[in-house]
Amino acid sequence: MTRIDHSKGIDNVLLDLGFDDATELSAKAALALKLNELIDQRGLSQIEAAAIIGMTQPKVSQVRRYKLQNISLERLMQALVSLDQHVEIVVQPARRAHLPGITVAA
């Protein structure tokens, strides 16, 4: 994770802070937020959640604390599917109003 300098503020605070992987981290955070909401709604312990979503308990702990550097977008999406969620990826041309990047709507 390397920081780069951006002088003008934009919509992504992680990019404003200079993280070169800011769009990916934002997408991971949105997916982790939804995953954590589902774990809370179901009242699952980390061990129970790990068994259902196919992660180790330490990985679930990382997700719970939003320590997402070592967890892929794909893994987070698979975890959501394991909790009976539909994950949809839409690819479309970037427009002036939207910069190229990754957006997660949960």
N, CA, C and O atoms as a printed pandas DataFrame, in Angstrom:
     atom_number atom_name residue_name chain_id  residue_number  x_coord  y_coord  z_coord
0              1         N          MET        A               1    0.851   -1.158    0.000
1              2        CA          MET        A               1    0.000    0.000    0.000
2              3         C          MET        A               1    0.903    1.229    0.000
3              4         O          MET        A               1    1.516    1.550    1.018
4              5         N          THR        A               2    0.987    1.907   -1.123
5              6        CA          THR        A               2    1.823    3.075   -1.279
6              7         C          THR        A               2    0.949    4.306   -1.316
7              8         O          THR        A               2   -0.123    4.288   -1.920
8              9         N          ARG        A               3    1.386    5.366   -0.687
9             10        CA          ARG        A               3    0.621    6.609   -0.710
10            11         C          ARG        A               3    1.128    7.494   -1.840
11            12         O          ARG        A               3    2.329    7.584   -2.092
12            13         N          ILE        A               4    0.178    8.147   -2.517
13            14        CA          ILE        A               4    0.526    9.104   -3.557
14            15         C          ILE        A               4   -0.126   10.435   -3.215
15            16         O          ILE        A               4   -1.134   10.464   -2.509
16            17         N          ASP        A               5    0.427   11.528   -3.700
17            18        CA          ASP        A               5   -0.047   12.856   -3.357
18            19         C          ASP        A               5   -1.180   13.293   -4.279
19            20         O          ASP        A               5   -1.047   13.251   -5.502
20            21         N          HIS        A               6   -2.300   13.713   -3.681
21            22        CA          HIS        A               6   -3.421   14.303   -4.408
22            23         C          HIS        A               6   -3.709   15.647   -3.753
23            24         O          HIS        A               6   -3.992   15.698   -2.556
24            25         N          SER        A               7   -3.644   16.718   -4.500
25            26        CA          SER        A               7   -3.844   18.028   -3.907
26            27         C          SER        A               7   -5.311   18.436   -3.843
27            28         O          SER        A               7   -5.676   19.239   -2.984
28            29         N          LYS        A               8   -6.161   17.915   -4.716
29            30        CA          LYS        A               8   -7.575   18.279   -4.751
30            31         C          LYS        A               8   -8.419   17.170   -4.128
31            32         O          LYS        A               8   -8.268   16.001   -4.484
32            33         N          GLY        A               9   -9.305   17.530   -3.198
33            34        CA          GLY        A               9  -10.174   16.551   -2.564
34            35         C          GLY        A               9  -11.188   15.985   -3.541
35            36         O          GLY        A               9  -11.702   16.698   -4.403
36            37         N          ILE        A              10  -11.473   14.687   -3.398
37            38        CA          ILE        A              10  -12.456   14.018   -4.241
38            39         C          ILE        A              10  -13.406   13.237   -3.354
39            40         O          ILE        A              10  -13.397   13.411   -2.135
40            41         N          ASP        A              11  -14.227   12.378   -3.945
41            42        CA          ASP        A              11  -15.252   11.660   -3.192
42            43         C          ASP        A              11  -14.713   10.517   -2.352
43            44         O          ASP        A              11  -15.439   10.021   -1.489
44            45         N          ASN        A              12  -13.497   10.078   -2.553
45            46        CA          ASN        A              12  -12.956    8.927   -1.851
46            47         C          ASN        A              12  -11.911    9.393   -0.850
47            48         O          ASN        A              12  -10.824    9.820   -1.236
48            49         N          VAL        A              13  -12.239    9.313    0.439
49            50        CA          VAL        A              13  -11.325    9.797    1.478
50            51         C          VAL        A              13  -10.001    9.025    1.469
51            52         O          VAL        A              13   -8.953    9.594    1.773
52            53         N          LEU        A              14  -10.043    7.737    1.124
53            54        CA          LEU        A              14   -8.807    6.963    1.076
54            55         C          LEU        A              14   -7.888    7.463   -0.037
55            56         O          LEU        A              14   -6.667    7.477    0.119
56            57         N          LEU        A              15   -8.475    7.867   -1.149
57            58        CA          LEU        A              15   -7.685    8.449   -2.235
58            59         C          LEU        A              15   -7.161    9.813   -1.812
59            60         O          LEU        A              15   -6.019   10.162   -2.111
60            61         N          ASP        A              16   -7.993   10.585   -1.117
61            62        CA          ASP        A              16   -7.553   11.877   -0.589
62            63         C          ASP        A              16   -6.359   11.715    0.352
63            64         O          ASP        A              16   -5.477   12.571    0.405
64            65         N          LEU        A              17   -6.344   10.600    1.096
65            66        CA          LEU        A              17   -5.234   10.338    2.014
66            67         C          LEU        A              17   -4.003    9.799    1.297
67            68         O          LEU        A              17   -2.943    9.657    1.907
68            69         N          GLY        A              18   -4.135    9.498    0.009
69            70        CA          GLY        A              18   -2.982    9.104   -0.777
70            71         C          GLY        A              18   -2.776    7.617   -0.949
71            72         O          GLY        A              18   -1.695    7.198   -1.362
72            73         N          PHE        A              19   -3.776    6.802   -0.648
73            74        CA          PHE        A              19   -3.633    5.362   -0.847
74            75         C          PHE        A              19   -3.820    5.040   -2.316
75            76         O          PHE        A              19   -4.857    5.364   -2.896
76            77         N          ASP        A              20   -2.823    4.403   -2.929
77            78        CA          ASP        A              20   -2.920    4.085   -4.356
78            79         C          ASP        A              20   -3.941    2.994   -4.645
79            80         O          ASP        A              20   -4.388    2.869   -5.786
80            81         N          ASP        A              21   -4.323    2.201   -3.650
81            82        CA          ASP        A              21   -5.335    1.152   -3.817
82            83         C          ASP        A              21   -6.657    1.548   -3.152
83            84         O          ASP        A              21   -7.400    0.695   -2.666
84            85         N          ALA        A              22   -6.936    2.845   -3.140
85            86        CA          ALA        A              22   -8.093    3.382   -2.426
86            87         C          ALA        A              22   -9.423    2.840   -2.947
87            88         O          ALA        A              22  -10.316    2.541   -2.154
88            89         N          THR        A              23   -9.569    2.710   -4.264
89            90        CA          THR        A              23  -10.857    2.227   -4.780
90            91         C          THR        A              23  -11.104    0.790   -4.352
91            92         O          THR        A              23  -12.227    0.425   -4.006
92            93         N          GLU        A              24  -10.058   -0.026   -4.374
93            94        CA          GLU        A              24  -10.215   -1.420   -3.937
94            95         C          GLU        A              24  -10.512   -1.483   -2.443
95            96         O          GLU        A              24  -11.380   -2.244   -2.017
96            97         N          LEU        A              25   -9.802   -0.690   -1.645
97            98        CA          LEU        A              25  -10.051   -0.684   -0.200
98            99         C          LEU        A              25  -11.468   -0.217    0.113
99           100         O          LEU        A              25  -12.101   -0.741    1.029
100          101         N          SER        A              26  -11.973    0.763   -0.636
101          102        CA          SER        A              26  -13.344    1.239   -0.426
102          103         C          SER        A              26  -14.354    0.147   -0.745
103          104         O          SER        A              26  -15.321   -0.047   -0.009
104          105         N          ALA        A              27  -14.127   -0.567   -1.845
105          106        CA          ALA        A              27  -15.024   -1.673   -2.215
106          107         C          ALA        A              27  -14.978   -2.766   -1.159
107          108         O          ALA        A              27  -16.016   -3.300   -0.769
108          109         N          LYS        A              28  -13.783   -3.099   -0.695
109          110        CA          LYS        A              28  -13.654   -4.122    0.352
110          111         C          LYS        A              28  -14.384   -3.689    1.623
111          112         O          LYS        A              28  -15.061   -4.495    2.261
112          113         N          ALA        A              29  -14.244   -2.419    1.985
113          114        CA          ALA        A              29  -14.896   -1.916    3.198
114          115         C          ALA        A              29  -16.416   -2.008    3.087
115          116         O          ALA        A              29  -17.090   -2.368    4.052
116          117         N          ALA        A              30  -16.956   -1.684    1.913
117          118        CA          ALA        A              30  -18.406   -1.776    1.718
118          119         C          ALA        A              30  -18.888   -3.215    1.824
119          120         O          ALA        A              30  -19.925   -3.482    2.431
120          121         N          LEU        A              31  -18.141   -4.141    1.238
121          122        CA          LEU        A              31  -18.510   -5.552    1.326
122          123         C          LEU        A              31  -18.370   -6.058    2.760
123          124         O          LEU        A              31  -19.221   -6.806    3.241
124          125         N          ALA        A              32  -17.304   -5.655    3.441
125          126        CA          ALA        A              32  -17.101   -6.068    4.832
126          127         C          ALA        A              32  -18.200   -5.512    5.731
127          128         O          ALA        A              32  -18.650   -6.187    6.657
128          129         N          LEU        A              33  -18.628   -4.293    5.462
129          130        CA          LEU        A              33  -19.711   -3.694    6.237
130          131         C          LEU        A              33  -20.971   -4.541    6.121
131          132         O          LEU        A              33  -21.620   -4.838    7.124
132          133         N          LYS        A              34  -21.314   -4.924    4.907
133          134        CA          LYS        A              34  -22.507   -5.763    4.694
134          135         C          LYS        A              34  -22.325   -7.126    5.359
135          136         O          LYS        A              34  -23.252   -7.637    5.987
136          137         N          LEU        A              35  -21.152   -7.711    5.227
137          138        CA          LEU        A              35  -20.863   -9.008    5.843
138          139         C          LEU        A              35  -20.996   -8.910    7.361
139          140         O          LEU        A              35  -21.594   -9.786    7.984
140          141         N          ASN        A              36  -20.450   -7.862    7.958
141          142        CA          ASN        A              36  -20.547   -7.676    9.405
142          143         C          ASN        A              36  -21.993   -7.462    9.844
143          144         O          ASN        A              36  -22.400   -7.954   10.897
144          145         N          GLU        A              37  -22.772   -6.731    9.045
145          146        CA          GLU        A              37  -24.191   -6.544    9.370
146          147         C          GLU        A              37  -24.922   -7.881    9.398
147          148         O          GLU        A              37  -25.727   -8.136   10.294
148          149         N          LEU        A              38  -24.639   -8.734    8.415
149          150        CA          LEU        A              38  -25.291  -10.047    8.355
150          151         C          LEU        A              38  -24.880  -10.929    9.529
151          152         O          LEU        A              38  -25.715  -11.627   10.105
152          153         N          ILE        A              39  -23.611  -10.901    9.882
153          154        CA          ILE        A              39  -23.129  -11.683   11.031
154          155         C          ILE        A              39  -23.831  -11.211   12.296
155          156         O          ILE        A              39  -24.261  -12.029   13.109
156          157         N          ASP        A              40  -23.952   -9.885   12.469
157          158        CA          ASP        A              40  -24.636   -9.330   13.643
158          159         C          ASP        A              40  -26.127   -9.692   13.646
159          160         O          ASP        A              40  -26.666  -10.099   14.675
160          161         N          GLN        A              41  -26.787   -9.544   12.493
161          162        CA          GLN        A              41  -28.216   -9.850   12.407
162          163         C          GLN        A              41  -28.507  -11.296   12.777
163          164         O          GLN        A              41  -29.530  -11.596   13.394
164          165         N          ARG        A              42  -27.603  -12.188   12.396
165          166        CA          ARG        A              42  -27.807  -13.616   12.681
166          167         C          ARG        A              42  -27.277  -14.018   14.052
167          168         O          ARG        A              42  -27.462  -15.157   14.482
168          169         N          GLY        A              43  -26.626  -13.097   14.732
169          170        CA          GLY        A              43  -26.103  -13.392   16.064
170          171         C          GLY        A              43  -25.010  -14.446   16.054
171          172         O          GLY        A              43  -24.895  -15.232   16.994
172          173         N          LEU        A              44  -24.209  -14.467   15.003
173          174        CA          LEU        A              44  -23.164  -15.483   14.863
174          175         C          LEU        A              44  -21.892  -15.086   15.608
175          176         O          LEU        A              44  -21.487  -13.924   15.606
176          177         N          SER        A              45  -21.284  -16.066   16.235
177          178        CA          SER        A              45  -19.942  -15.844   16.779
178          179         C          SER        A              45  -18.961  -15.882   15.607
179          180         O          SER        A              45  -19.327  -16.282   14.502
180          181         N          GLN        A              46  -17.731  -15.472   15.843
181          182        CA          GLN        A              46  -16.724  -15.531   14.779
182          183         C          GLN        A              46  -16.477  -16.968   14.340
183          184         O          GLN        A              46  -16.256  -17.219   13.155
184          185         N          ILE        A              47  -16.511  -17.899   15.257
185          186        CA          ILE        A              47  -16.291  -19.311   14.919
186          187         C          ILE        A              47  -17.452  -19.831   14.069
187          188         O          ILE        A              47  -17.233  -20.537   13.084
188          189         N          GLU        A              48  -18.691  -19.482   14.450
189          190        CA          GLU        A              48  -19.853  -19.903   13.664
190          191         C          GLU        A              48  -19.825  -19.274   12.266
191          192         O          GLU        A              48  -20.084  -19.949   11.270
192          193         N          ALA        A              49  -19.512  -17.986   12.203
193          194        CA          ALA        A              49  -19.440  -17.300   10.911
194          195         C          ALA        A              49  -18.356  -17.930   10.037
195          196         O          ALA        A              49  -18.560  -18.129    8.840
196          197         N          ALA        A              50  -17.215  -18.242   10.627
197          198        CA          ALA        A              50  -16.111  -18.851    9.877
198          199         C          ALA        A              50  -16.541  -20.176    9.258
199          200         O          ALA        A              50  -16.214  -20.459    8.106
200          201         N          ALA        A              51  -17.268  -20.982   10.016
201          202        CA          ALA        A              51  -17.722  -22.281    9.511
202          203         C          ALA        A              51  -18.679  -22.111    8.337
203          204         O          ALA        A              51  -18.625  -22.874    7.373
204          205         N          ILE        A              52  -19.545  -21.125    8.415
205          206        CA          ILE        A              52  -20.534  -20.916    7.362
206          207         C          ILE        A              52  -19.895  -20.339    6.100
207          208         O          ILE        A              52  -20.198  -20.781    4.992
208          209         N          ILE        A              53  -19.016  -19.360    6.265
209          210        CA          ILE        A              53  -18.480  -18.657    5.093
210          211         C          ILE        A              53  -17.166  -19.239    4.575
211          212         O          ILE        A              53  -16.638  -18.784    3.560
212          213         N          GLY        A              54  -16.645  -20.236    5.268
213          214        CA          GLY        A              54  -15.444  -20.902    4.768
214          215         C          GLY        A              54  -14.153  -20.134    4.967
215          216         O          GLY        A              54  -13.210  -20.282    4.190
216          217         N          MET        A              55  -14.108  -19.325    5.992
217          218        CA          MET        A              55  -12.881  -18.613    6.368
218          219         C          MET        A              55  -12.414  -19.162    7.708
219          220         O          MET        A              55  -13.164  -19.839    8.412
220          221         N          THR        A              56  -11.200  -18.870    8.041
221          222        CA          THR        A              56  -10.733  -19.196    9.382
222          223         C          THR        A              56  -11.248  -18.130   10.347
223          224         O          THR        A              56  -11.594  -17.023    9.937
224          225         N          GLN        A              57  -11.295  -18.475   11.624
225          226        CA          GLN        A              57  -11.740  -17.487   12.619
226          227         C          GLN        A              57  -10.845  -16.252   12.617
227          228         O          GLN        A              57  -11.371  -15.145   12.731
228          229         N          PRO        A              58   -9.519  -16.376   12.494
229          230        CA          PRO        A              58   -8.700  -15.158   12.440
230          231         C          PRO        A              58   -9.040  -14.249   11.249
231          232         O          PRO        A              58   -8.982  -13.026   11.370
232          233         N          LYS        A              59   -9.396  -14.844   10.101
233          234        CA          LYS        A              59   -9.798  -14.033    8.941
234          235         C          LYS        A              59  -11.108  -13.313    9.230
235          236         O          LYS        A              59  -11.265  -12.143    8.880
236          237         N          VAL        A              60  -12.055  -14.010    9.870
237          238        CA          VAL        A              60  -13.319  -13.368   10.243
238          239         C          VAL        A              60  -13.031  -12.220   11.200
239          240         O          VAL        A              60  -13.646  -11.159   11.089
240          241         N          SER        A              61  -12.119  -12.411   12.128
241          242        CA          SER        A              61  -11.727  -11.349   13.049
242          243         C          SER        A              61  -11.182  -10.139   12.293
243          244         O          SER        A              61  -11.482   -8.998   12.642
244          245         N          GLN        A              62  -10.382  -10.392   11.256
245          246        CA          GLN        A              62   -9.862   -9.286   10.442
246          247         C          GLN        A              62  -11.002   -8.527    9.769
247          248         O          GLN        A              62  -10.997   -7.296    9.733
248          249         N          VAL        A              63  -11.965   -9.252    9.242
249          250        CA          VAL        A              63  -13.114   -8.613    8.593
250          251         C          VAL        A              63  -13.890   -7.794    9.620
251          252         O          VAL        A              63  -14.289   -6.663    9.341
252          253         N          ARG        A              64  -14.104   -8.360   10.800
253          254        CA          ARG        A              64  -14.851   -7.664   11.850
254          255         C          ARG        A              64  -14.176   -6.354   12.244
255          256         O          ARG        A              64  -14.847   -5.400   12.637
256          257         N          ARG        A              65  -12.844   -6.308   12.137
257          258        CA          ARG        A              65  -12.082   -5.103   12.497
258          259         C          ARG        A              65  -11.691   -4.266   11.274
259          260         O          ARG        A              65  -10.942   -3.296   11.391
260          261         N          TYR        A              66  -12.210   -4.654   10.090
261          262        CA          TYR        A              66  -11.942   -3.957    8.827
262          263         C          TYR        A              66  -10.443   -3.889    8.507
263          264         O          TYR        A              66   -9.958   -2.906    7.946
264          265         N          LYS        A              67   -9.738   -4.933    8.867
265          266        CA          LYS        A              67   -8.330   -5.107    8.482
266          267         C          LYS        A              67   -8.342   -5.952    7.215
267          268         O          LYS        A              67   -8.241   -7.177    7.283
268          269         N          LEU        A              68   -8.463   -5.307    6.064
269          270        CA          LEU        A              68   -8.818   -6.003    4.830
270          271         C          LEU        A              68   -7.679   -6.148    3.823
271          272         O          LEU        A              68   -7.913   -6.598    2.702
272          273         N          GLN        A              69   -6.470   -5.785    4.190
273          274        CA          GLN        A              69   -5.357   -5.840    3.252
274          275         C          GLN        A              69   -5.070   -7.247    2.747
275          276         O          GLN        A              69   -4.658   -7.406    1.598
276          277         N          ASN        A              70   -5.271   -8.253    3.552
277          278        CA          ASN        A              70   -4.946   -9.637    3.183
278          279         C          ASN        A              70   -6.182  -10.459    2.789
279          280         O          ASN        A              70   -6.132  -11.689    2.769
280          281         N          ILE        A              71   -7.270   -9.783    2.483
281          282        CA          ILE        A              71   -8.502  -10.461    2.091
282          283         C          ILE        A              71   -8.929   -9.897    0.740
283          284         O          ILE        A              71   -9.048   -8.683    0.575
284          285         N          SER        A              72   -9.156  -10.780   -0.218
285          286        CA          SER        A              72   -9.483  -10.333   -1.575
286          287         C          SER        A              72  -10.952   -9.932   -1.700
287          288         O          SER        A              72  -11.801  -10.357   -0.916
288          289         N          LEU        A              73  -11.224   -9.108   -2.699
289          290        CA          LEU        A              73  -12.611   -8.767   -3.032
290          291         C          LEU        A              73  -13.407  -10.030   -3.323
291          292         O          LEU        A              73  -14.547  -10.178   -2.883
292          293         N          GLU        A              74  -12.787  -10.938   -4.070
293          294        CA          GLU        A              74  -13.466  -12.190   -4.414
294          295         C          GLU        A              74  -13.849  -12.966   -3.167
295          296         O          GLU        A              74  -14.955  -13.501   -3.086
296          297         N          ARG        A              75  -12.957  -13.035   -2.201
297          298        CA          ARG        A              75  -13.234  -13.787   -0.970
298          299         C          ARG        A              75  -14.384  -13.171   -0.200
299          300         O          ARG        A              75  -15.220  -13.887    0.350
300          301         N          LEU        A              76  -14.433  -11.836   -0.157
301          302        CA          LEU        A              76  -15.533  -11.162    0.522
302          303         C          LEU        A              76  -16.859  -11.416   -0.188
303          304         O          LEU        A              76  -17.886  -11.626    0.457
304          305         N          MET        A              77  -16.830  -11.396   -1.520
305          306        CA          MET        A              77  -18.050  -11.682   -2.281
306          307         C          MET        A              77  -18.514  -13.114   -2.044
307          308         O          MET        A              77  -19.711  -13.355   -1.884
308          309         N          GLN        A              78  -17.587  -14.067   -2.019
309          310        CA          GLN        A              78  -17.937  -15.465   -1.760
310          311         C          GLN        A              78  -18.537  -15.625   -0.363
311          312         O          GLN        A              78  -19.467  -16.409   -0.168
312          313         N          ALA        A              79  -18.010  -14.890    0.596
313          314        CA          ALA        A              79  -18.540  -14.949    1.957
314          315         C          ALA        A              79  -19.985  -14.457    1.991
315          316         O          ALA        A              79  -20.825  -15.039    2.678
316          317         N          LEU        A              80  -20.274  -13.394    1.255
317          318        CA          LEU        A              80  -21.647  -12.883    1.188
318          319         C          LEU        A              80  -22.587  -13.893    0.543
319          320         O          LEU        A              80  -23.718  -14.067    0.997
320          321         N          VAL        A              81  -22.135  -14.551   -0.498
321          322        CA          VAL        A              81  -22.946  -15.585   -1.152
322          323         C          VAL        A              81  -23.225  -16.720   -0.167
323          324         O          VAL        A              81  -24.322  -17.277   -0.152
324          325         N          SER        A              82  -22.237  -17.058    0.649
325          326        CA          SER        A              82  -22.416  -18.113    1.653
326          327         C          SER        A              82  -23.493  -17.756    2.676
327          328         O          SER        A              82  -24.074  -18.633    3.315
328          329         N          LEU        A              83  -23.748  -16.457    2.818
329          330        CA          LEU        A              83  -24.786  -15.992    3.734
330          331         C          LEU        A              83  -26.061  -15.621    2.958
331          332         O          LEU        A              83  -26.816  -14.735    3.357
332          333         N          ASP        A              84  -26.271  -16.325    1.843
333          334        CA          ASP        A              84  -27.496  -16.210    1.052
334          335         C          ASP        A              84  -27.714  -14.828    0.438
335          336         O          ASP        A              84  -28.849  -14.359    0.342
336          337         N          GLN        A              85  -26.641  -14.186    0.029
337          338        CA          GLN        A              85  -26.737  -12.893   -0.636
338          339         C          GLN        A              85  -26.437  -13.060   -2.125
339          340         O          GLN        A              85  -25.701  -13.962   -2.526
340          341         N          HIS        A              86  -27.015  -12.181   -2.931
341          342        CA          HIS        A              86  -26.740  -12.142   -4.366
342          343         C          HIS        A              86  -25.761  -11.001   -4.598
343          344         O          HIS        A              86  -26.046   -9.856   -4.245
344          345         N          VAL        A              87  -24.617  -11.302   -5.183
345          346        CA          VAL        A              87  -23.603  -10.294   -5.478
346          347         C          VAL        A              87  -23.582  -10.102   -6.985
347          348         O          VAL        A              87  -23.451  -11.066   -7.740
348          349         N          GLU        A              88  -23.712   -8.866   -7.415
349          350        CA          GLU        A              88  -23.770   -8.558   -8.842
350          351         C          GLU        A              88  -22.652   -7.590   -9.196
351          352         O          GLU        A              88  -22.436   -6.597   -8.501
352          353         N          ILE        A              89  -21.953   -7.881  -10.270
353          354        CA          ILE        A              89  -20.887   -7.008  -10.760
354          355         C          ILE        A              89  -21.371   -6.407  -12.069
355          356         O          ILE        A              89  -21.784   -7.135  -12.972
356          357         N          VAL        A              90  -21.324   -5.092  -12.178
357          358        CA          VAL        A              90  -21.757   -4.401  -13.387
358          359         C          VAL        A              90  -20.565   -3.654  -13.959
359          360         O          VAL        A              90  -19.908   -2.885  -13.257
360          361         N          VAL        A              91  -20.289   -3.882  -15.230
361          362        CA          VAL        A              91  -19.211   -3.182  -15.913
362          363         C          VAL        A              91  -19.847   -2.257  -16.938
363          364         O          VAL        A              91  -20.645   -2.684  -17.772
364          365         N          GLN        A              92  -19.479   -0.977  -16.862
365          366        CA          GLN        A              92  -20.009   -0.005  -17.801
366          367         C          GLN        A              92  -18.965    1.066  -18.053
367          368         O          GLN        A              92  -18.049    1.239  -17.248
368          369         N          PRO        A              93  -19.089    1.788  -19.162
369          370        CA          PRO        A              93  -18.109    2.832  -19.453
370          371         C          PRO        A              93  -18.138    3.922  -18.374
371          372         O          PRO        A              93  -19.197    4.256  -17.841
372          373         N          ALA        A              94  -16.972    4.462  -18.068
373          374        CA          ALA        A              94  -16.892    5.579  -17.132
374          375         C          ALA        A              94  -17.460    6.818  -17.814
375          376         O          ALA        A              94  -17.278    7.015  -19.015
376          377         N          ARG        A              95  -18.138    7.636  -17.048
377          378        CA          ARG        A              95  -18.694    8.883  -17.570
378          379         C          ARG        A              95  -18.032   10.041  -16.857
379          380         O          ARG        A              95  -17.307    9.848  -15.881
380          381         N          ARG        A              96  -18.278   11.223  -17.335
381          382        CA          ARG        A              96  -17.684   12.403  -16.696
382          383         C          ARG        A              96  -18.059   12.504  -15.219
383          384         O          ARG        A              96  -17.235   12.888  -14.389
384          385         N          ALA        A              97  -19.299   12.159  -14.900
385          386        CA          ALA        A              97  -19.751   12.272  -13.512
386          387         C          ALA        A              97  -19.131   11.201  -12.625
387          388         O          ALA        A              97  -19.072   11.366  -11.407
388          389         N          HIS        A              98  -18.668   10.101  -13.223
389          390        CA          HIS        A              98  -18.099    8.993  -12.456
390          391         C          HIS        A              98  -16.724    8.663  -13.006
391          392         O          HIS        A              98  -16.580    8.317  -14.179
392          393         N          LEU        A              99  -15.724    8.771  -12.161
393          394        CA          LEU        A              99  -14.376    8.409  -12.549
394          395         C          LEU        A              99  -14.269    6.898  -12.717
395          396         O          LEU        A              99  -15.054    6.166  -12.116
396          397         N          PRO        A             100  -13.332    6.413  -13.507
397          398        CA          PRO        A             100  -13.108    4.976  -13.561
398          399         C          PRO        A             100  -12.794    4.449  -12.171
399          400         O          PRO        A             100  -12.103    5.117  -11.401
400          401         N          GLY        A             101  -13.281    3.279  -11.841
401          402        CA          GLY        A             101  -13.006    2.712  -10.527
402          403         C          GLY        A             101  -14.003    1.639  -10.170
403          404         O          GLY        A             101  -14.724    1.130  -11.028
404          405         N          ILE        A             102  -14.040    1.299   -8.898
405          406        CA          ILE        A             102  -14.907    0.244   -8.372
406          407         C          ILE        A             102  -15.900    0.887   -7.418
407          408         O          ILE        A             102  -15.519    1.689   -6.565
408          409         N          THR        A             103  -17.167    0.537   -7.561
409          410        CA          THR        A             103  -18.206    1.028   -6.661
410          411         C          THR        A             103  -19.008   -0.169   -6.165
411          412         O          THR        A             103  -19.356   -1.059   -6.941
412          413         N          VAL        A             104  -19.296   -0.181   -4.876
413          414        CA          VAL        A             104  -20.127   -1.231   -4.295
414          415         C          VAL        A             104  -21.366   -0.574   -3.719
415          416         O          VAL        A             104  -21.270    0.335   -2.895
416          417         N          ALA        A             105  -22.523   -1.031   -4.150
417          418        CA          ALA        A             105  -23.791   -0.562   -3.598
418          419         C          ALA        A             105  -24.385   -1.699   -2.792
419          420         O          ALA        A             105  -24.727   -2.745   -3.343
420          421         N          ALA        A             106  -24.509   -1.501   -1.503
421          422        CA          ALA        A             106  -25.024   -2.583   -0.652
422          423         C          ALA        A             106  -26.330   -2.190   -0.033
423          424         O          ALA        A             106  -26.917   -2.971    0.716
